[in-house]
Amino acid sequence: MTTREVEVLRLLARGLTNRAIAQTLCLTESTVHNHVLHVYDKIGASTRAGATLFAMQLDLLDGLLAER
C-alpha cells in the first residue's frame, strides 16, 4: 500500500466519511473514493469494518483511538 492509502485507511478506520477524509487530506472526494477502492482491493476487504479490522491487526491505528 502507498503512504497515501495508509493515511486514507487510518482515517476511514477512525470513522470519517469520504468527504471528511478528502477535507483532511486536501483531496477530492473522487480521489478518496479511488484510494478506498484500491485499499479494499489490496487487503481483500469489502467493507469499512473489514478494513478497520485489517488496520487493527497491523497496528496501523496506534494512537488513533486515544485521540477520540
Secondary structure, 3 states (H helix, E strand, C coil): CCHHHHHHHHHHHCCCCHHHHHHHHCCCHHHHHHHHHHHHHHHCCCCHHHHHHHHHHCCCCCCHHHHC
